[in-house]
Amino acid sequence: MAEELENKDELKEEEIIEESSEELEEDERLASRKKKTESRRRQSIISVLLVVGILVVINIIALQVFFRWDLTPNKIYTLSDASKSIVGRLDDKLVVKAYFTDNLPAPYNNNRRYLQELLDDYRNASNGKISYEIISPSDETELENEAQKYGIQPVQVQTVKNDRAEALKAYMGVVLLYGGKQETLPFIGSTENLEYDLTGVINRLTQPELKKVGLLAGPNMTGVDKIGKVNQYLSKFYNVTNVDASKNTPIPADIKTLVVFSPKAPQQQQQQMGQQQTPPSVVPENLKFAIDQYIMNGGKVIFMMSKVSVTSQQQFQIAQVVPTGLEDLLENYGAKLNNTIVTDKECAFVSVPVQQGPMQMYTQIPFPYYPKILNINRDIPSFAAIGQVFLGLTSDIDLNAASTKGVKGMPLLTTSPKSGLNNEFAIVQASGTMLPDSMFKFKDLTVGAIYEGKFKSFYNGKPVPADTVAGSSPAPTNVKPESPDTKIIVVGNGDFPTDEFRGPDESLLFFANMIDYMSDDAGLSMIRSKDANPKPLESIEDSTKTLVKYGMLVGPPLLVLVYGLFRWRRKKASKN
């Protein structure tokens, strides 16, 4: 009995010891877990503090170093190299004051933010030469007077407050001050071409003299007064002026680029042409001689040739090829303009009246005699961002003639794969139906070309024209026979840059960019083309359209079915 009691006591002691050991182990586990928890907490706190510290450092750096990642195709939000170059050569401090009212409704609030970011870019590119401030005049009379002193007038902006429409007086203008001079952009209604406008203003402030672009003035030729809209682009960087060579004087050497629009007969003479088939007056020899010798001295010329004239014959519109008076001069340089009238299935739309009951409505119909040129030589940076160019009645150009004159000719504008040619005569009455495909047998016709090289004088071996010698002081006595390396551009239509044509702005940009290209200012065209319309989609064949259509219908369900079969087979294999 006593032994049994002793055994029980020993068992109880062992159980007590085991329980104590378990309690100690549990305490140790709890303590270890607590330590790990505290360690993780400390690590979390340190990680959070580290992230916060990194963010603080990044923000401090960001305040000192301005950076923005621009993913837009035309780099709309990146300052152009041309702008950086212009502000990089500032000799003095340029102060920019932007008078822009706070808390404006959309889209004007976005314009303010974009302007500020753009001014940041200018300041960073100027090596400390540009400073700016954005001022909100509000209702402060002093600031309003200051803005108006600079030519910035208030405008009325519609806004909604408390479900009520209200008119808000707002200032949205910029003044630039440099070397005692000032230039003002009185109203910034959008961000379109804002960099171009600002860089143009800076260029005018900092340049003692703008490059000169000349438009040859002669009988019935297009002058500056006929290209007012495109001149709004050009005048920011160039001094565009008429060049009067009718007084038997050479074209001034300071003309960077000369533009020659082919002469047009007056309307009365055009009617006579339609009846009598008589050509317009030929370009005077003194003008041709002036052009020729300008090129021989290294000048660059853009020839805007309109060989096609339209006259009314009863109920019909008749288009016919007429001489410009410059054909022999151009062919001498290797630029042969054919006696043709181009049509293109890719074309502009024109408005025509349509009678609907008692009402006369206007509808848009395709007009193949106004080609829409999508094939532009985009290997040249000046034209890389131009999506399309609308031409008027156009003749094509024979590029093969260039090699016979020892110069290089390359296409600038070419028609679509479905183009047509009329020889010297066509009825161009607009109708509701497109011409049949049988009328578009040609493709890739050149309607604009660039020529480079050493050109031979048209007057080489000839005497100086008599009408040049007569009345000139001093009279030219010799002919320069050959040019240094230079270039000319020939376009088969000269109407599209004029105010009468009323084509899209992108066509005007193309003309302005030709000036940049010839004046060695390709960077300017890149600024101007930033906000050009996106490149249009090329036409798709009907077979391709059908393939895409049914592919979109059948493709997604088929992919789901294939994926479902794959999962089913995988699940079945795992069970086995």
C-alpha positions, 0 to 999 in steps of 0.5 A: 500500500505504501509503495502504491502511494509513493508511486502515485506521488512520483507520478504527480511530481512528474506531471507537475514537472511536465506541466511546468516545462510545457508552460515554460515552453509556451512562455518562450514561444509567446516571447519569441512571437512577441519579439518577431511581431515587434521586429516586423513592426519596427521593419514596417515603420522603417520601410514607411519612413524610408519610402516617405524619405525617398518621396521627399527627396524626389520632390525636392529634386523635382523642384530643382530639376524640371522633367516631363515625359511626353508620350504624344506622337508630335511631342506637343508637350515638349519644347522644340529644338528650334525654340530651345535654340532661339531662347538659348541665344538670349543676350539680355533678360526676358521678362514674361508677364502672364495676366491670367484670371484665377479659377476660370471654367474649362477649357480656360483653366487648362490653358492657364496650366499649359501656359505655366508648364510651357513657360517653365520649359522656356525658363529652363532652356534659357540658362536663367535669361527668362523669368516669368510671373502669372498675375491674376488681376481679379477686381484689382484696379491697379492690376487691370490697368497694368494689363490694359496698358500692355494691350490685354483687354478683358473678355467675357467668359460664360460660367455656371454658379449656383445653377445659374449662368453668369458672365465672368470678366477674365484676362488671358494675355501675355506680354514679353519685355526684352531690351526696352521692347515689348510684344503682346499676345492679347488673348490665349483662347486655346493651346493650339500653336501657343509655342509657335506664337511665343517663339515667334514673339521671342524671335521678333524681339531678339532678332535685329532683322527678320529673314526676307521672303519675296513674292515676285510682283508682276502682271497678274501675279499673286502678291502678299495681299492675296495670301493673308491667312498663310502670312499670319504664320510666316510673319512671325519669323519672316519679313514677307514682301513683294519684290517688284522686278518690273523696273529692270532691277535684279532681285535683292540678294537679301531675299532668302527665298523667292516665291513665284506664282504663275500669272493669271489672266484677268477674268475678262481675258479668261472668258475670251480664252474660252471662246477664242482659245487665246493664251494669256499674256506671256511673262515679260523677259525682264522678269524671267531674266531676274528670276534666272539670275537670282538662281544663278547667284544661289537663290532659292525659288518656289514655283507655284504653277497653275496651268489649268484655267476654268471658264463657264460655257453655258451650263458647263465648267470647262477646264483647259491647260493654258501656258504660264509663260514660265514653261521654257524657263522651268524646262531649262532647269529640268522641271517639266510641267505637263499639259495635263489635268490631274484627277484623283479618287482621293479628293476634296469635297465641295458643296453643291446645291440640291433641291428638296421640295421648295427648299434648296439645300447644300450637300458635300460631294467628292470632287476628283479635280481637287486632289487630296494628297496623302503621299508627302515626302516625309523623309524631309523633316519639314514635311514629316508632320503634314498629314494631307494637302488639298490642291486645286486644279493641278498638272503633273510633273515629269521628273525624268527631265531632271537627269537630262539637265544634270540636276537631281529631282525628287518627288514632294507630292504624289497622287494616290494609286487611283489617279487620272489624267486629262489632256489639256481639256476637261468638263469639271462640272460637279455631280453627285456621283464619283467618276468610274474607276476606268477614269483612274488608270494612273498612280503616284503622279508627281504634282510637286517636286524638289530639284537640287544641283547646279542649274544652267542659265536659261540665258547662257549664250544669249544676249541680255533681254532688250526689255531688261536693258531698256531703262535700267540703271545701270544696265546689265551687261552680262549673264552668269552662266551657272549657279552654285549648289541650290534648289528649287521647288515646283508645284503643279498648282498655285491656288491652295495658299491663296485666300480665295481657295479657302482650303484647310489650314494644313495645306497652308501649313505645308506652304509655310513649311516649304518656306522654312525648308528653303530658308534653312529653318526646318526647326520652325516647321516642326513647331508649326506642325505640332498641332496639325491635324492627325494623319488621316487613315489610308483607304482600305480595300473591300476584301480587307474590310470584310476580313476584319469584319468577320474576324472581329465577329468570329475571333473572340468567341473562338478564342474563348472556346479554345481556352475552355477546351485547354482548361478542360483537357488540363483538368481531366489530365490532372484527375488521371 
